[in-house]
Structure formats: structure tokens, C-alpha cells
């Protein structure tokens, strides 16, 4: 029996969260080692397991994987979430890149000075509702399917669902003007949501990276 993937990251969502979502969507159980001391992080560096001195780090299939995009691409291809041909993949890449830009804005907002946080988040939500969500609503409308690409659940859908949940944590009505997204991107339609929760039995809810008290090293 193959070993479960093992994930190394801080006790937070951050860049590891999308990796967790893909593994959960595939029904793949995984283990996590949270980096809670500087010694843990330095040991990974000393052992040569952090190629560029950054986490996330994933051990699976006999490999030590770093760099978020590389890990996500591998998982998407391995579990058949990455389209049937190059044309589908390039469309997914466009949608995923756009989604990740939005997600990183949300993730980094809490690092602003306290007096800037609310204004920054309001600006991000405005961009989401005037730039990003209209684009995805149009994609669904033009495609005529319940998926962003092709006729099956893909990495692009998983990434967008994660982003929408992040936005709904800040504004529950964010999809009120986007009827297709509201229906298609309802978490109740996706077994990944239940699977993701099931893979974390007994664990405290993971916090946002911005809530961590012990920044140990860089992420990428």
C-alpha cells in the first residue's frame, strides 16, 4: 500500500489550502506536519528538502515536491482534473491564474496596517464583483455546462469554489448578482466539500495564514 501524501506547512490555510482541496477532491487521505517551531523549518532546510527554502512541501509518490503551482499541476494531472487535451488545459490555466490572483489579494489583505484593512478588503470585494465574478458568470453562460471547462469537474472548478468560499466568509451575499455561479458553485453540489471536512477529523479549524503568530520562513 502506497504511503499517504505528507504535507508540511504552517498551521494555517495559506498556499497549502489549494493543495488540500485537490487531494480532498481526489478522495486522497493525507497526513500533515505543522511547522510550529523554527527548528522544524530549519531541519527541512538542512536536510535539503526545501529546494528554494520555501514551503509548501509535499512528500508523495517517492518524491519531495515544492513550489505551489508545480504541486498543484502534478496533483491535477495525476487525479485527472486537468482536462483531456492542451486546449482544455490552457483554458483551465487562464481561469486558475485569474482565480489565484483574486485569492492572493484576499490572503494578503490582513497583513495591511489595521487602519487599512477594511478599506483594502472592500476594494478587493468590489474588484471581485466587477471584474472576476462577471467573467466566470459569462464563462458558465457561454459554455452551457455546469463546469468551467469540458463536461466534468476540474481543477478550475475546485479553485473557483475555494475562492468563492473565501469571499463568502467576508460577504455572504457576494454571489447575489451572479445566478449561474450561485447555483453551479454551491458547495452542496460538490462531494469535495464533505470529503475535505472528513479528511480532517478531530482537528481544530485551520486558521488563515494572517492569524499565525509564528512566521518561520517564506512560502511560494
TORPA-4810 file (N, C-alpha, C, O; in nm, 3 decimals):
<nodes>
NODE_1_0.084_-0.120_0.000_0.000_0.000_0.000_0.088_0.125_0.000_0.178_0.139_0.083_X
NODE_2_0.060_0.214_-0.093_0.139_0.336_-0.104_0.118_0.425_0.018_0.009_0.431_0.076_X
NODE_3_0.226_0.494_0.057_0.217_0.585_0.171_0.128_0.703_0.136_0.121_0.746_0.021_X
NODE_4_0.060_0.754_0.236_-0.022_0.873_0.216_0.068_0.993_0.187_0.181_1.000_0.236_X
NODE_5_0.019_1.088_0.106_0.093_1.213_0.091_0.112_1.279_0.228_0.023_1.276_0.313_X
NODE_6_0.230_1.337_0.248_0.254_1.409_0.372_0.282_1.556_0.340_0.366_1.588_0.257_X
NODE_7_0.209_1.643_0.408_0.215_1.786_0.383_0.285_1.857_0.496_0.259_1.830_0.614_X
NODE_8_0.374_1.949_0.460_0.447_2.029_0.559_0.413_2.176_0.537_0.436_2.231_0.429_X
NODE_9_0.360_2.239_0.640_0.324_2.381_0.628_0.298_2.436_0.767_0.296_2.361_0.864_X
NODE_10_0.278_2.565_0.775_0.239_2.628_0.900_0.095_2.587_0.934_0.023_2.535_0.849_X
NODE_11_0.056_2.609_1.057_-0.081_2.577_1.098_-0.174_2.688_1.046_-0.218_2.774_1.122_X
NODE_12_-0.202_2.682_0.919_-0.286_2.783_0.855_-0.325_2.739_0.717_-0.278_2.637_0.667_X
NODE_13_-0.411_2.815_0.654_-0.454_2.783_0.517_-0.344_2.819_0.418_-0.278_2.731_0.363_X
NODE_14_-0.325_2.950_0.397_-0.218_2.995_0.310_-0.213_2.924_0.176_-0.317_2.893_0.117_X
NODE_15_-0.092_2.899_0.128_-0.073_2.837_-0.003_-0.099_2.686_-0.001_-0.115_2.625_-0.107_X
NODE_16_-0.102_2.626_0.117_-0.127_2.483_0.123_-0.275_2.449_0.103_-0.307_2.336_0.065_X
NODE_17_-0.364_2.544_0.126_-0.506_2.511_0.125_-0.552_2.457_-0.010_-0.631_2.363_-0.014_X
NODE_18_-0.506_2.515_-0.119_-0.547_2.466_-0.251_-0.497_2.324_-0.275_-0.563_2.245_-0.343_X
NODE_19_-0.381_2.292_-0.220_-0.328_2.156_-0.230_-0.418_2.059_-0.153_-0.450_1.950_-0.201_X
NODE_20_-0.460_2.101_-0.034_-0.553_2.018_0.045_-0.682_1.995_-0.032_-0.736_1.885_-0.033_X
NODE_21_-0.733_2.099_-0.096_-0.858_2.087_-0.171_-0.847_1.986_-0.284_-0.937_1.905_-0.305_X
NODE_22_-0.737_1.991_-0.359_-0.721_1.895_-0.470_-0.711_1.752_-0.418_-0.772_1.662_-0.476_X
NODE_23_-0.636_1.731_-0.312_-0.626_1.598_-0.255_-0.762_1.550_-0.205_-0.798_1.434_-0.223_X
NODE_24_-0.835_1.639_-0.142_-0.968_1.603_-0.092_-1.062_1.570_-0.207_-1.139_1.474_-0.199_X
NODE_25_-1.055_1.648_-0.314_-1.140_1.623_-0.431_-1.113_1.485_-0.491_-1.202_1.421_-0.545_X
NODE_26_-0.987_1.442_-0.480_-0.949_1.310_-0.533_-0.980_1.199_-0.434_-0.962_1.081_-0.466_X
NODE_27_-1.028_1.234_-0.314_-1.055_1.133_-0.213_-0.928_1.075_-0.153_-0.929_0.964_-0.099_X
NODE_28_-0.819_1.150_-0.163_-0.688_1.103_-0.118_-0.664_1.147_0.027_-0.659_1.267_0.056_X
NODE_29_-0.651_1.051_0.116_-0.619_1.086_0.254_-0.473_1.130_0.264_-0.386_1.080_0.192_X
NODE_30_-0.449_1.225_0.353_-0.313_1.276_0.365_-0.281_1.305_0.512_-0.370_1.317_0.596_X
NODE_31_-0.152_1.315_0.538_-0.104_1.349_0.671_-0.045_1.490_0.666_-0.002_1.538_0.561_X
NODE_32_-0.044_1.555_0.782_0.014_1.688_0.788_0.110_1.700_0.906_0.084_1.648_1.015_X
NODE_33_0.220_1.769_0.882_0.309_1.808_0.990_0.313_1.960_0.990_0.365_2.022_0.897_X
NODE_34_0.258_2.019_1.095_0.255_2.164_1.104_0.388_2.215_1.157_0.440_2.164_1.257_X
NODE_35_0.444_2.315_1.091_0.570_2.374_1.132_0.540_2.480_1.238_0.497_2.591_1.208_X
NODE_36_0.565_2.442_1.362_0.530_2.530_1.474_0.651_2.582_1.548_0.638_2.662_1.641_X
NODE_37_0.768_2.536_1.509_0.892_2.587_1.568_0.990_2.618_1.457_0.984_2.558_1.349_X
NODE_38_1.080_2.709_1.483_1.182_2.741_1.384_1.273_2.621_1.359_1.324_2.603_1.248_X
NODE_39_1.292_2.539_1.461_1.378_2.422_1.447_1.324_2.325_1.342_1.401_2.265_1.267_X
NODE_40_1.191_2.307_1.337_1.132_2.220_1.235_1.163_2.272_1.095_1.201_2.196_1.007_X
NODE_41_1.145_2.401_1.078_1.170_2.461_0.947_1.318_2.451_0.909_1.351_2.417_0.795_X
NODE_42_1.405_2.480_1.004_1.548_2.476_0.975_1.595_2.334_0.945_1.688_2.315_0.866_X
NODE_43_1.532_2.235_1.008_1.569_2.097_0.980_1.535_2.059_0.836_1.613_1.991_0.769_X
NODE_44_1.419_2.103_0.788_1.383_2.077_0.649_1.485_2.139_0.555_1.523_2.079_0.454_X
NODE_45_1.529_2.261_0.588_1.631_2.326_0.506_1.763_2.249_0.511_1.825_2.224_0.408_X
NODE_46_1.804_2.212_0.631_1.932_2.141_0.649_1.932_2.008_0.577_2.034_1.966_0.523_X
NODE_47_1.816_1.940_0.575_1.804_1.811_0.507_1.794_1.823_0.356_1.788_1.723_0.285_X
NODE_48_1.791_1.947_0.306_1.785_1.970_0.162_1.650_1.941_0.100_1.642_1.912_-0.019_X
NODE_49_1.545_1.949_0.180_1.412_1.916_0.127_1.336_2.039_0.077_1.231_2.026_0.014_X
NODE_50_1.388_2.157_0.105_1.324_2.280_0.056_1.410_2.336_-0.056_1.509_2.404_-0.032_X
NODE_51_1.370_2.308_-0.179_1.452_2.341_-0.296_1.494_2.487_-0.298_1.610_2.519_-0.322_X
NODE_52_1.399_2.577_-0.273_1.427_2.720_-0.272_1.405_2.781_-0.134_1.384_2.901_-0.120_X
NODE_53_1.411_2.695_-0.031_1.395_2.744_0.105_1.254_2.785_0.139_1.233_2.867_0.228_X
NODE_54_1.154_2.728_0.068_1.016_2.770_0.086_0.923_2.650_0.106_0.950_2.541_0.057_X
NODE_55_0.816_2.673_0.177_0.705_2.579_0.183_0.589_2.642_0.106_0.588_2.763_0.085_X
NODE_56_0.491_2.561_0.061_0.457_2.423_0.097_0.559_2.318_0.049_0.632_2.337_-0.048_X
NODE_57_0.558_2.207_0.124_0.635_2.089_0.088_0.541_1.970_0.095_0.467_1.953_0.192_X
NODE_58_0.544_1.887_-0.009_0.461_1.767_-0.013_0.549_1.648_-0.048_0.624_1.652_-0.146_X
NODE_59_0.541_1.544_0.033_0.609_1.418_0.003_0.505_1.319_-0.046_0.411_1.287_0.027_X
NODE_60_0.521_1.269_-0.168_0.429_1.169_-0.222_0.490_1.101_-0.343_0.575_1.158_-0.412_X
NODE_61_0.446_0.980_-0.367_0.490_0.905_-0.485_0.643_0.897_-0.495_0.699_0.897_-0.604_X
NODE_62_0.709_0.891_-0.379_0.854_0.881_-0.378_0.926_1.010_-0.412_1.046_1.009_-0.438_X
NODE_63_0.854_1.121_-0.413_0.913_1.250_-0.449_0.897_1.350_-0.335_0.809_1.338_-0.250_X
NODE_64_0.987_1.448_-0.336_0.976_1.562_-0.245_0.943_1.683_-0.333_1.027_1.727_-0.412_X
NODE_65_0.822_1.735_-0.320_0.773_1.839_-0.409_0.762_1.973_-0.337_0.710_1.981_-0.226_X
NODE_66_0.812_2.077_-0.402_0.797_2.213_-0.353_0.745_2.301_-0.466_0.735_2.257_-0.581_X
NODE_67_0.712_2.425_-0.434_0.656_2.525_-0.525_0.508_2.493_-0.553_0.475_2.391_-0.614_X
NODE_68_0.425_2.581_-0.509_0.280_2.557_-0.507_0.225_2.519_-0.643_0.153_2.420_-0.656_X
NODE_69_0.256_2.596_-0.745_0.200_2.571_-0.877_0.242_2.434_-0.930_0.162_2.363_-0.990_X
NODE_70_0.368_2.398_-0.909_0.416_2.267_-0.955_0.341_2.154_-0.885_0.304_2.055_-0.949_X
NODE_71_0.320_2.169_-0.755_0.248_2.066_-0.680_0.105_2.054_-0.729_0.055_1.944_-0.751_X
NODE_72_0.039_2.167_-0.746_-0.100_2.167_-0.792_-0.112_2.106_-0.932_-0.204_2.028_-0.958_X
NODE_73_-0.021_2.140_-1.021_-0.025_2.086_-1.157_-0.008_1.934_-1.155_-0.077_1.863_-1.228_X
NODE_74_0.083_1.887_-1.072_0.105_1.742_-1.062_-0.020_1.672_-1.010_-0.062_1.570_-1.066_X
NODE_75_-0.080_1.726_-0.905_-0.199_1.664_-0.847_-0.315_1.666_-0.947_-0.387_1.568_-0.961_X
NODE_76_-0.332_1.777_-1.016_-0.442_1.788_-1.112_-0.426_1.686_-1.224_-0.524_1.623_-1.265_X
NODE_77_-0.304_1.669_-1.273_-0.280_1.571_-1.380_-0.294_1.429_-1.327_-0.354_1.344_-1.393_X
NODE_78_-0.240_1.403_-1.209_-0.243_1.268_-1.151_-0.385_1.220_-1.129_-0.416_1.103_-1.155_X
NODE_79_-0.472_1.309_-1.082_-0.608_1.269_-1.047_-0.711_1.306_-1.155_-0.831_1.305_-1.130_X
NODE_80_-0.661_1.337_-1.274_-0.748_1.361_-1.390_-0.841_1.481_-1.371_-0.958_1.476_-1.407_X
NODE_81_-0.786_1.588_-1.315_-0.860_1.713_-1.300_-0.806_1.821_-1.394_-0.836_1.939_-1.376_X
NODE_82_-0.726_1.781_-1.495_-0.654_1.880_-1.574_-0.687_1.873_-1.723_-0.602_1.903_-1.807_X
NODE_83_-0.809_1.835_-1.756_-0.853_1.840_-1.895_-0.806_1.723_-1.978_-0.716_1.648_-1.940_X
NODE_84_-0.869_1.710_-2.094_-0.838_1.597_-2.182_-0.735_1.630_-2.288_-0.680_1.539_-2.350_X
NODE_85_-0.707_1.759_-2.311_-0.609_1.797_-2.414_-0.553_1.935_-2.382_-0.592_1.999_-2.284_X
NODE_86_-0.460_1.981_-2.466_-0.393_2.108_-2.440_-0.488_2.226_-2.443_-0.471_2.322_-2.368_X
NODE_87_-0.589_2.220_-2.530_-0.683_2.332_-2.539_-0.763_2.346_-2.410_-0.787_2.458_-2.364_X
NODE_88_-0.804_2.234_-2.352_-0.874_2.243_-2.225_-0.780_2.290_-2.114_-0.820_2.366_-2.026_X
NODE_89_-0.657_2.244_-2.120_-0.562_2.283_-2.015_-0.530_2.431_-2.018_-0.520_2.495_-1.913_X
NODE_90_-0.514_2.488_-2.137_-0.479_2.630_-2.141_-0.597_2.715_-2.093_-0.576_2.819_-2.030_X
NODE_91_-0.719_2.671_-2.122_-0.834_2.743_-2.067_-0.838_2.733_-1.915_-0.864_2.832_-1.847_X
NODE_92_-0.813_2.614_-1.863_-0.806_2.598_-1.718_-0.699_2.688_-1.658_-0.722_2.753_-1.556_X
NODE_93_-0.583_2.691_-1.722_-0.474_2.774_-1.670_-0.514_2.921_-1.663_-0.482_2.990_-1.567_X
NODE_94_-0.585_2.969_-1.765_-0.631_3.108_-1.764_-0.724_3.132_-1.646_-0.708_3.230_-1.572_X
NODE_95_-0.821_3.044_-1.629_-0.919_3.062_-1.523_-0.854_3.048_-1.384_-0.884_3.125_-1.293_X
NODE_96_-0.766_2.951_-1.371_-0.700_2.928_-1.243_-0.610_3.045_-1.207_-0.609_3.090_-1.092_X
NODE_97_-0.533_3.096_-1.304_-0.445_3.209_-1.276_-0.526_3.330_-1.230_-0.486_3.398_-1.136_X
NODE_98_-0.638_3.357_-1.296_-0.722_3.469_-1.256_-0.776_3.449_-1.116_-0.777_3.543_-1.036_X
NODE_99_-0.821_3.328_-1.087_-0.874_3.297_-0.954_-0.767_3.313_-0.848_-0.794_3.367_-0.740_X
NODE_100_-0.646_3.267_-0.876_-0.539_3.275_-0.777_-0.496_3.419_-0.750_-0.456_3.451_-0.638_X
NODE_101_-0.503_3.504_-0.851_-0.473_3.647_-0.827_-0.571_3.704_-0.726_-0.532_3.774_-0.632_X
NODE_102_-0.699_3.673_-0.746_-0.802_3.720_-0.652_-0.779_3.662_-0.512_-0.787_3.734_-0.413_X
NODE_103_-0.750_3.533_-0.505_-0.730_3.469_-0.375_-0.610_3.527_-0.300_-0.617_3.545_-0.178_X
NODE_104_-0.502_3.556_-0.371_-0.385_3.612_-0.304_-0.412_3.752_-0.253_-0.358_3.791_-0.150_X
NODE_105_-0.495_3.828_-0.321_-0.532_3.960_-0.270_-0.605_3.945_-0.136_-0.580_4.020_-0.042_X
NODE_106_-0.695_3.846_-0.130_-0.770_3.824_-0.007_-0.678_3.777_0.105_-0.687_3.824_0.219_X
NODE_107_-0.589_3.683_0.072_-0.498_3.629_0.173_-0.406_3.736_0.230_-0.378_3.737_0.350_X
NODE_108_-0.359_3.828_0.145_-0.262_3.927_0.189_-0.325_4.048_0.256_-0.256_4.123_0.324_X
NODE_109_-0.454_4.067_0.238_-0.520_4.187_0.293_-0.499_4.203_0.443_-0.473_4.315_0.488_X
NODE_110_-0.510_4.096_0.524_-0.493_4.114_0.669_-0.354_4.159_0.712_-0.335_4.199_0.827_X
NODE_111_-0.256_4.153_0.623_-0.122_4.198_0.657_-0.109_4.350_0.647_-0.005_4.406_0.685_X
NODE_112_-0.211_4.416_0.597_-0.210_4.562_0.590_-0.213_4.621_0.730_-0.247_4.554_0.827_X
NODE_113_-0.178_4.749_0.739_-0.190_4.818_0.867_-0.336_4.816_0.910_-0.425_4.820_0.825_X
NODE_114_-0.362_4.809_1.040_-0.500_4.797_1.090_-0.597_4.898_1.030_-0.711_4.864_0.998_X
NODE_115_-0.551_5.021_1.014_-0.641_5.125_0.962_-0.669_5.108_0.812_-0.758_5.174_0.758_X
NODE_116_-0.592_5.019_0.745_-0.610_5.000_0.601_-0.687_4.873_0.567_-0.731_4.856_0.453_X
NODE_117_-0.703_4.782_0.665_-0.758_4.650_0.636_-0.898_4.656_0.578_-0.924_4.595_0.474_X
NODE_118_-0.987_4.727_0.642_-1.126_4.730_0.596_-1.138_4.791_0.458_-1.212_4.741_0.373_X
NODE_119_-1.066_4.899_0.436_-1.070_4.963_0.304_-1.013_4.870_0.197_-1.066_4.863_0.086_X
NODE_120_-0.906_4.800_0.230_-0.845_4.707_0.135_-0.940_4.594_0.100_-0.957_4.560_-0.017_X
NODE_121_-1.003_4.534_0.202_-1.097_4.424_0.178_-1.216_4.471_0.097_-1.264_4.400_0.009_X
NODE_122_-1.264_4.591_0.126_-1.378_4.645_0.049_-1.340_4.663_-0.097_-1.420_4.635_-0.186_X
NODE_123_-1.218_4.709_-0.121_-1.170_4.726_-0.259_-1.158_4.593_-0.331_-1.192_4.581_-0.448_X
NODE_124_-1.109_4.491_-0.259_-1.096_4.358_-0.319_-1.233_4.301_-0.354_-1.252_4.247_-0.463_X
NODE_125_-1.329_4.315_-0.263_-1.463_4.262_-0.289_-1.527_4.335_-0.406_-1.602_4.275_-0.483_X
NODE_126_-1.499_4.464_-0.419_-1.551_4.539_-0.533_-1.491_4.488_-0.664_-1.562_4.473_-0.763_X
NODE_127_-1.360_4.462_-0.663_-1.296_4.405_-0.781_-1.354_4.267_-0.814_-1.376_4.234_-0.930_X
NODE_128_-1.378_4.189_-0.711_-1.436_4.056_-0.733_-1.570_4.067_-0.803_-1.598_3.990_-0.895_X
NODE_129_-1.652_4.161_-0.760_-1.788_4.173_-0.814_-1.795_4.246_-0.947_-1.896_4.236_-1.017_X
NODE_130_-1.691_4.319_-0.982_-1.694_4.393_-1.109_-1.598_4.336_-1.214_-1.614_4.366_-1.333_X
NODE_131_-1.501_4.256_-1.173_-1.402_4.203_-1.268_-1.403_4.051_-1.275_-1.418_3.994_-1.384_X
NODE_132_-1.388_3.985_-1.163_-1.367_3.840_-1.163_-1.498_3.760_-1.172_-1.511_3.673_-1.258_X
NODE_133_-1.593_3.789_-1.085_-1.717_3.711_-1.087_-1.796_3.730_-1.216_-1.851_3.632_-1.267_X
NODE_134_-1.805_3.852_-1.273_-1.872_3.864_-1.404_-1.806_3.779_-1.512_-1.874_3.722_-1.598_X
NODE_135_-1.674_3.769_-1.508_-1.603_3.688_-1.608_-1.641_3.541_-1.595_-1.664_3.474_-1.695_X
NODE_136_-1.647_3.490_-1.473_-1.681_3.349_-1.454_-1.830_3.323_-1.481_-1.867_3.216_-1.528_X
NODE_137_-1.913_3.419_-1.452_-2.055_3.405_-1.485_-2.071_3.392_-1.637_-2.149_3.309_-1.684_X
NODE_138_-1.997_3.474_-1.713_-2.002_3.469_-1.859_-1.946_3.337_-1.912_-2.000_3.280_-2.007_X
NODE_139_-1.839_3.289_-1.850_-1.781_3.162_-1.892_-1.884_3.050_-1.881_-1.901_2.971_-1.973_X
NODE_140_-1.952_3.044_-1.767_-2.054_2.941_-1.747_-2.169_2.957_-1.846_-2.218_2.859_-1.902_X
NODE_141_-2.211_3.080_-1.868_-2.322_3.105_-1.960_-2.285_3.064_-2.102_-2.363_2.998_-2.171_X
NODE_142_-2.166_3.103_-2.147_-2.123_3.071_-2.284_-2.098_2.922_-2.303_-2.124_2.866_-2.409_X
NODE_143_-2.047_2.859_-2.198_-2.013_2.717_-2.206_-2.137_2.628_-2.204_-2.139_2.522_-2.266_X
NODE_144_-2.238_2.672_-2.132_-2.364_2.596_-2.127_-2.357_2.467_-2.050_-2.445_2.381_-2.064_X
NODE_145_-2.255_2.452_-1.968_-2.240_2.332_-1.884_-2.231_2.374_-1.737_-2.220_2.493_-1.707_X
NODE_146_-2.236_2.278_-1.649_-2.223_2.306_-1.506_-2.078_2.307_-1.460_-2.050_2.298_-1.341_X
NODE_147_-1.987_2.316_-1.556_-1.845_2.316_-1.526_-1.778_2.425_-1.609_-1.829_2.463_-1.715_X
NODE_148_-1.665_2.474_-1.562_-1.598_2.582_-1.634_-1.536_2.535_-1.765_-1.534_2.609_-1.864_X
NODE_149_-1.485_2.411_-1.766_-1.418_2.357_-1.885_-1.467_2.214_-1.907_-1.478_2.136_-1.812_X
NODE_150_-1.497_2.182_-2.032_-1.540_2.046_-2.063_-1.673_2.012_-1.997_-1.755_2.101_-1.971_X
NODE_151_-1.692_1.886_-1.970_-1.820_1.843_-1.911_-1.798_1.762_-1.783_-1.876_1.673_-1.750_X
NODE_152_-1.689_1.797_-1.711_-1.661_1.727_-1.586_-1.590_1.821_-1.489_-1.532_1.923_-1.528_X
NODE_153_-1.597_1.785_-1.364_-1.534_1.858_-1.254_-1.384_1.865_-1.277_-1.321_1.764_-1.308_X
NODE_154_-1.325_1.984_-1.262_-1.184_2.001_-1.291_-1.116_2.089_-1.185_-1.180_2.144_-1.095_X
NODE_155_-0.985_2.101_-1.201_-0.906_2.188_-1.114_-0.962_2.330_-1.115_-0.965_2.396_-1.011_X
NODE_156_-1.005_2.378_-1.231_-1.058_2.514_-1.241_-1.181_2.531_-1.151_-1.195_2.634_-1.085_X
NODE_157_-1.269_2.431_-1.149_-1.388_2.438_-1.063_-1.349_2.436_-0.915_-1.404_2.512_-0.835_X
NODE_158_-1.254_2.350_-0.881_-1.210_2.338_-0.742_-1.151_2.470_-0.695_-1.180_2.516_-0.584_X
NODE_159_-1.067_2.531_-0.780_-1.003_2.658_-0.741_-1.106_2.769_-0.724_-1.098_2.848_-0.630_X
NODE_160_-1.202_2.776_-0.816_-1.304_2.879_-0.806_-1.392_2.859_-0.684_-1.429_2.955_-0.617_X
NODE_161_-1.426_2.734_-0.655_-1.509_2.706_-0.538_-1.437_2.751_-0.411_-1.498_2.810_-0.322_X
NODE_162_-1.308_2.723_-0.403_-1.231_2.767_-0.285_-1.233_2.919_-0.274_-1.251_2.973_-0.164_X
NODE_163_-1.214_2.988_-0.387_-1.214_3.135_-0.385_-1.349_3.190_-0.342_-1.356_3.286_-0.264_X
NODE_164_-1.458_3.130_-0.391_-1.592_3.176_-0.355_-1.617_3.158_-0.206_-1.676_3.246_-0.143_X
NODE_165_-1.573_3.047_-0.151_-1.590_3.026_-0.007_-1.512_3.130_0.073_-1.558_3.176_0.177_X
NODE_166_-1.394_3.166_0.025_-1.316_3.272_0.090_-1.392_3.403_0.089_-1.394_3.475_0.189_X
NODE_167_-1.454_3.434_-0.025_-1.529_3.559_-0.036_-1.655_3.556_0.049_-1.691_3.656_0.111_X
NODE_168_-1.722_3.442_0.051_-1.845_3.432_0.129_-1.820_3.443_0.279_-1.909_3.481_0.354_X
NODE_169_-1.699_3.410_0.323_-1.664_3.430_0.464_-1.665_3.578_0.499_-1.684_3.615_0.615_X
NODE_170_-1.645_3.661_0.400_-1.640_3.806_0.422_-1.768_3.876_0.380_-1.802_3.981_0.434_X
NODE_171_-1.838_3.817_0.285_-1.965_3.874_0.238_-2.054_3.761_0.189_-2.035_3.709_0.079_X
NODE_172_-2.150_3.723_0.271_-2.234_3.607_0.240_-2.315_3.625_0.113_-2.356_3.528_0.050_X
NODE_173_-2.338_3.750_0.074_-2.422_3.777_-0.043_-2.341_3.807_-0.169_-2.394_3.863_-0.264_X
NODE_174_-2.213_3.771_-0.169_-2.125_3.810_-0.280_-2.175_3.757_-0.415_-2.147_3.819_-0.518_X
NODE_175_-2.248_3.645_-0.416_-2.296_3.589_-0.543_-2.439_3.631_-0.578_-2.498_3.578_-0.672_X
NODE_176_-2.494_3.726_-0.505_-2.635_3.762_-0.526_-2.666_3.811_-0.667_-2.778_3.795_-0.714_X
NODE_177_-2.568_3.869_-0.734_-2.590_3.920_-0.870_-2.540_3.824_-0.978_-2.533_3.859_-1.095_X
NODE_178_-2.506_3.702_-0.937_-2.450_3.605_-1.031_-2.525_3.473_-1.019_-2.478_3.380_-0.952_X
NODE_179_-2.640_3.463_-1.083_-2.728_3.346_-1.064_-2.666_3.213_-1.104_-2.689_3.113_-1.037_X
NODE_180_-2.588_3.210_-1.212_-2.528_3.082_-1.252_-2.424_3.037_-1.150_-2.422_2.921_-1.111_X
NODE_181_-2.338_3.129_-1.109_-2.239_3.093_-1.008_-2.305_3.051_-0.878_-2.259_2.960_-0.810_X
NODE_182_-2.414_3.117_-0.844_-2.483_3.087_-0.719_-2.536_2.944_-0.719_-2.534_2.877_-0.616_X
NODE_183_-2.583_2.899_-0.835_-2.637_2.763_-0.845_-2.526_2.660_-0.864_-2.517_2.562_-0.791_X
NODE_184_-2.440_2.685_-0.963_-2.339_2.586_-1.001_-2.232_2.573_-0.894_-2.187_2.462_-0.864_X
NODE_185_-2.190_2.686_-0.835_-2.081_2.684_-0.738_-2.131_2.675_-0.593_-2.066_2.725_-0.502_X
NODE_186_-2.245_2.612_-0.574_-2.295_2.585_-0.440_-2.218_2.465_-0.385_-2.212_2.360_-0.449_X
NODE_187_-2.161_2.479_-0.267_-2.079_2.370_-0.213_-2.158_2.240_-0.198_-2.099_2.132_-0.198_X
NODE_188_-2.289_2.251_-0.185_-2.370_2.130_-0.170_-2.368_2.043_-0.295_-2.401_1.925_-0.290_X
NODE_189_-2.329_2.103_-0.409_-2.323_2.027_-0.533_-2.194_1.947_-0.547_-2.181_1.867_-0.640_X
NODE_190_-2.100_1.968_-0.456_-1.968_1.911_-0.475_-1.932_1.818_-0.359_-1.924_1.863_-0.244_X
NODE_191_-1.909_1.692_-0.387_-1.868_1.600_-0.281_-1.735_1.638_-0.218_-1.705_1.595_-0.107_X
NODE_192_-1.655_1.721_-0.289_-1.525_1.762_-0.236_-1.542_1.832_-0.101_-1.455_1.819_-0.015_X
NODE_193_-1.650_1.904_-0.082_-1.666_1.980_0.041_-1.678_1.886_0.160_-1.611_1.905_0.262_X
NODE_194_-1.763_1.786_0.147_-1.777_1.688_0.255_-1.651_1.606_0.271_-1.610_1.575_0.382_X
NODE_195_-1.589_1.572_0.158_-1.466_1.492_0.163_-1.356_1.568_0.235_-1.281_1.510_0.314_X
NODE_196_-1.347_1.697_0.208_-1.242_1.779_0.269_-1.257_1.781_0.421_-1.159_1.766_0.494_X
NODE_197_-1.379_1.800_0.468_-1.402_1.802_0.612_-1.375_1.665_0.673_-1.325_1.654_0.785_X
NODE_198_-1.410_1.561_0.599_-1.392_1.425_0.651_-1.245_1.388_0.666_-1.210_1.305_0.749_X
NODE_199_-1.160_1.450_0.586_-1.017_1.419_0.591_-0.947_1.485_0.710_-0.829_1.459_0.734_X
NODE_200_-1.018_1.569_0.783_-0.957_1.640_0.894_-1.028_1.610_1.025_-1.065_1.703_1.096_X
NODE_201_-1.048_1.483_1.059_-1.124_1.450_1.179_-1.053_1.496_1.305_-0.934_1.472_1.324_X
NODE_202_-1.129_1.562_1.392_-1.076_1.599_1.522_-0.978_1.714_1.524_-0.930_1.751_1.631_X
NODE_203_-0.946_1.771_1.408_-0.850_1.881_1.406_-0.921_2.013_1.430_-1.035_2.033_1.389_X
NODE_204_-0.851_2.103_1.495_-0.905_2.237_1.509_-0.913_2.300_1.371_-0.832_2.271_1.284_X
NODE_205_-1.012_2.387_1.353_-1.028_2.452_1.224_-0.900_2.529_1.188_-0.847_2.603_1.270_X
NODE_206_-0.854_2.510_1.068_-0.733_2.577_1.025_-0.758_2.726_1.012_-0.861_2.768_0.959_X
NODE_207_-0.665_2.805_1.059_-0.680_2.949_1.054_-0.623_3.003_0.925_-0.551_2.934_0.853_X
NODE_208_-0.656_3.129_0.896_-0.592_3.197_0.785_-0.445_3.219_0.817_-0.409_3.235_0.934_X
NODE_209_-0.362_3.220_0.716_-0.219_3.243_0.736_-0.196_3.373_0.812_-0.101_3.383_0.890_X
NODE_210_-0.282_3.471_0.791_-0.265_3.601_0.855_-0.282_3.595_1.005_-0.241_3.688_1.075_X
NODE_211_-0.342_3.488_1.058_-0.365_3.477_1.202_-0.252_3.406_1.274_-0.253_3.395_1.396_X
NODE_212_-0.153_3.358_1.198_-0.043_3.285_1.261_0.042_3.378_1.346_0.061_3.495_1.313_X
NODE_213_0.093_3.324_1.455_0.173_3.404_1.546_0.321_3.376_1.529_0.404_3.444_1.591_X
NODE_214_0.356_3.277_1.446_0.496_3.235_1.438_0.540_3.223_1.292_0.544_3.112_1.239_X
NODE_215_0.572_3.334_1.227_0.620_3.327_1.088_0.762_3.268_1.085_0.857_3.331_1.131_X
NODE_216_0.774_3.149_1.030_0.901_3.077_1.036_0.986_3.095_0.911_1.109_3.093_0.918_X
NODE_217_0.923_3.112_0.798_1.000_3.119_0.675_0.909_3.152_0.559_0.788_3.164_0.577_X
NODE_218_0.966_3.165_0.439_0.890_3.207_0.322_0.802_3.097_0.266_0.825_2.979_0.290_X
NODE_219_0.702_3.139_0.191_0.616_3.045_0.119_0.612_3.086_-0.026_0.633_3.201_-0.063_X
NODE_220_0.585_2.983_-0.108_0.577_3.014_-0.253_0.494_2.903_-0.319_0.473_2.906_-0.440_X
</nodes>
